[in-house]
Structure formats: structure tokens, C-alpha cells
Amino acid sequence: MAFDVLPGDSASPVILHVPHSSRQIVESGLFPEIVDEELDQLTDAYTDLIAEGAASLAVLRPWIFVNRLSRLVVDPERFVEDEMLAVGMGPVYTHGHAGRRLRADDPARDAVLLETIFQPYAEAMTTLVGQRLAGTGQALVLDVHSYPTARLPYELHGAGPRPPVCLGTDPFHTPEPLVAAARAAFGDTGLDSPFAGCYVPLRHYRREPAVQALMIEIRRDQYMTEPGGPPTDGLDRITRALAALVDAVSPVDPVPRTG
């Protein structure tokens, strides 16, 4: 399976979405000689461990949706008309972090990847958000990412600040109390620089205000050795901060909905 859904408490509206933590590659036309370097530069290493650790610490366990394939195979957070197509990094990357070719153009191959990996992923995430809405009356997607300390060539908006934690927001889906809770949990944060926005399934995007979302981009020097090296002592601090955010946005006296 290209993804896993790790169950949380039935009363929790929180989904920790981890799309870019995996280094797992399957046959998809990638040029093998450059894959390892691209994985080091583009993988949000250990963000799955951060999410799973935070879930175990939270008072009310959140749900976790984690991608088990590398974003180099298919990036589930890109769309067919994504602005990242300009640098060859739409749903199926043709170019890597420094503009080098990752794979040859092959529309037939890409169509298969979208049908067999991208679409089932999107449908499963849409289903999980719908289940949290039905079960608790809301869904809160916390998108767990990391980003490099130094700007990479592919970044379209990387000229601005690079805070220890960047909070990506959406004017429809990110209410101010959610931002305030994240600031309180993580401390030194910035908004929408160098990365902006947050992931919401298209079925709910700009339609369902009960779906809230926030992207959490952790600067990699805060918890690991760059690029692609081992975690540092900061991993525990970041994990506890994410757990504190989960607790802050979870219901205090949860009562699951029955209908």
C-alpha cells in the first residue's frame, strides 16, 4: 500500500498528514544515478517519527495519514495545474531540487502513476476527512513537513524569511486561533515563508469551513543533520511541541457523535 492510515481516538478531529517522509522508491522511470542525492535533499526526513511520537504523547490520540512512497515517485500534494509545474515538479516530477532531469517525459507512464497512486491517495484522504467530520463535527488537518536551512534552487518563493518553524495557512481553512495555538506550541515561528498554504482535499477545499488546516514546516537544522543525515536531540523537542499543539486543538471533554 502506498499509504497508511493509523487510527486515532474516535473523538479526535485531528489528522496528522505526513506526505513526504518516505525514501521508498518503486519503478517509475527515475534515473537511478541521481536518486540518492534527490532523496537527501527533498525527503522530509523523520517527520513520520515526529507525528507518531506526538500522537503517542497526546491526551487524545490524533489520526495519522502517512505516505509510504517517496515524493519522487508521485507527490500527493501537487495538482495537475500546480504552479510547481514551472520547475518540473507537478504530481510526477520530471526535474529535481536543482533543475536536473529526474526522468524522461512519458505521458502514458505518468497517467498510470496518477491512476494507481495519486488518485487512491487523494480518495483515501478525502474519506478520512469525511469520517472525522461525521464523527466529531469537524476535521483538522495538520500537515507535517520539513524544509532545508538554505534555499534550494527549485523554491519559487524562497527569498523571504526561513524561521525555525514556518506555518503555512489558507484564508478559508486556517482560523486565527489555530495559528495562535501553533505559535504557542512551537515558539519561534513565521507565516507562509518560504512555503505557503496547506493541504485540504479538493472535495472540501473552500467549501467546508468545518475543515481546518495548517501546514507545519520544520526547519531541518532544528532536529536533524542536513542533508539526509541522522536526527539530533532536537527531534524530541519538536515532537513534544507537536503533541502540545494537538492537545491545544483537541476537544477538552470529547463526546463522539453517534449520528
Steps between C-alpha positions, in 0.01 A plus 500: 500500500629846410367649825387407849220635715591461867181522709458755773236553765147492362437841659805667345450732200877530448680341205880515485576482128856388416546502121876531444683292764567185298808403299326195348532486121311281255554471125380829351760600245739678739865524394672284765831689506348811658229352721702486824598867485145605418368293791744672737395845381123455461394247764340647812703256706365373832174694477321164529683438828408849620132441421489154654685619809266796541198272462626275778547799732169673429219475752254423221680297234476660153465310175806470274500476121853421380636458149716185471648591161749773423373822350740425213259227387186715528444811708148472648491869592547631148218545253467471124507881462747565784734801476791263562459369148713800405804325653404149398355408838130435447342176624763296311836676516704529184771710667661503844608749763765665280321479167661176380298246307353226722324299230415519131166637385247218474132603515380138496718410799390811687133420438550157657676651803218749548234231467664241724669717765390864494124450469463222762703712742279804445184292533617342825593837649161639393330204667691548824414870515136411436504243779641752747231748395228240549642377828592826672343783301834629376828390348835663571787411266849573630736455207842394637797601282861611526712732288872566454687774680640636172279575202496233229489604132150361440335726759277754325451719808815436699639853523318586823554405865584140597379477861556192722137406431305634202121489532323470166147636502188532288260795541196272496623197694746644755331695782705733714460290821667209320796719404521632857501147639784403265701808595456418868605138448806556279624839615704668226282479189425692181208503259498382137872540433673330335198274442133599509164328502384170642349175378122459483330235284346658192152381595515722809729778376342844544161327550498357851601738780490216753818371334790693648860463391851618576833407345788458743840536330784422741840636403723197484786635708257496792495121521736327253836513322461637147471372238366151563694437821392365840262671741634716783379567853261759358272223374356447848432872549320528165299186574385637833410833342281325243335299777430825686335641189287188459387531861427871459266445203334180622168504687541520876204276581457299183164343432493301174203566274265209455310613195 
